[in-house]
Amino acid sequence: MNNFTFHNPTKIVFGKGSIAKTSSLIPKERRILLTYGGGSIKRNGVFDQVARALEQHTFFEFGGIEPNPRYETLMRAVELAKSERADYLLSVGGGSTLDGTKFIASALCYQGDDPWKILTNTLPVEKATPIGCILTLAATGSESNGYAVISRNSTDEKLAFGSPLLYPQFAILDPETTYTLPDRQTANGIVDAFVHVLEQYLTYPVGSPLQDRQAEAILCTLIEEGPKAMANPKDYSARANIMWCATQALNGLISCGVPQDWATHEIGHELTAFYGIDHAQSLAIVLPGMLRHRRQQKGDKIAQFAERVWGVNLKDRKACIDAAIAETEKFFRSLGVGTTLSDHGITQGIERIGLRFEERGRRIGEHGDMGKADIDAILQLC
């Protein structure tokens, strides 16, 4: 097992009715900018719960943060926060709203000439406005980590950044807030969490049986509970288990002491930037091609994945790997998520993705050995 340091400062408040506890988690003297997405929280009753909880607080609203939060939109939020002298941010929504809020928290304290450099220069975030979170979509795990991904329309870019200063101080997870999600968003959340686990699990063995089994437990739970939530959106137990899986998938615990990949995410981000594909659906496209292309490097872990998660126990290693990939695709498709570029009508132009990595001098994968040729090959398999 590799050396590691683990520290997660986010306070998790889990369960039905937990939004009411917001009032005790933010000091009364704080001036709060409440951020949200397209407005569903005002239709499903979540906003009313939050407003009641904040009756003794001063808060201002900023809505309209997109599913892939855009720099242009977020900079408007920064201006509002400055004009209202906000000194606390409360994200109410899914991972995209929270990712956007993390950027707002960083940009409010940024002293340079262009806040986009927070992402392009990979400079450390030296100061950030404190953040709280009320989660309404189980997917990204952003509620319990210090990372975010932001898009910019003017350059067709989608870039990630992170800092220990961007962990939410608290995250309220009430599974009932996910009851009214469209099927597409529920499915996306399940796929997103599933692939988050695989990015930390399907690499190569380093003698970490506990982390492996923790990862496998999350995967098996998503496979069991995902279809239940799709069939019955108000199945509290299924919603609760999926929500907790999504948090556990990316709160840093299963990554302790193990190598990580994230190449599927990096390629997927470019598909979203160029074609506007939902984040999770970009992952479902790239992952099978990634596993087929890297079957030799990842073979030991894919075979383990086949046996322990999918119950495939074949003596032929090639057949075992093929079965694991096929079962994963089948699971995604059972949720209504496509697994090929053609499912999304993409038939040309994909070569520009590999070129973008080449232009940046960026090599990816758990070994840092994958460049344009590998990316081109993976996308051809998609």
Secondary structure, 3 states (H helix, E strand, C coil): CCCCCCCCCCEEEECCCHHHHHHHCCCCCCEEEEECCCCHHHHCCHHHHHHHHCCCCEEEEECCCCCCCEHHHHHHHHHHHHHCCCCEEEEEECHHHHHHHHHHHHHCCCCCCCCCHHHHCCCCCCCCCCEEEEECCCCCCHHHCCEEEEEEHHHCEEEEEECHHHCCCEEEECHHHHCCCCHHHHHHHHHHHHHHHHHHHCCCCCCCHHHHHHHHHHHHHHHHHHHHHHHCCCCHHHHHHHHHHHHHHCCCCCCCCCCCCCHHHHHHHHHHHHHCCCHHHHHHHHHHHHHHHCCCCCHHHHHHHHHHCCCCCCCCHHHHHHHHHHHHHHHHHHCCCCCCHHHHCCCCCCHHHHHHHHHHCCCECCCCCECHHHHHHHHHCC
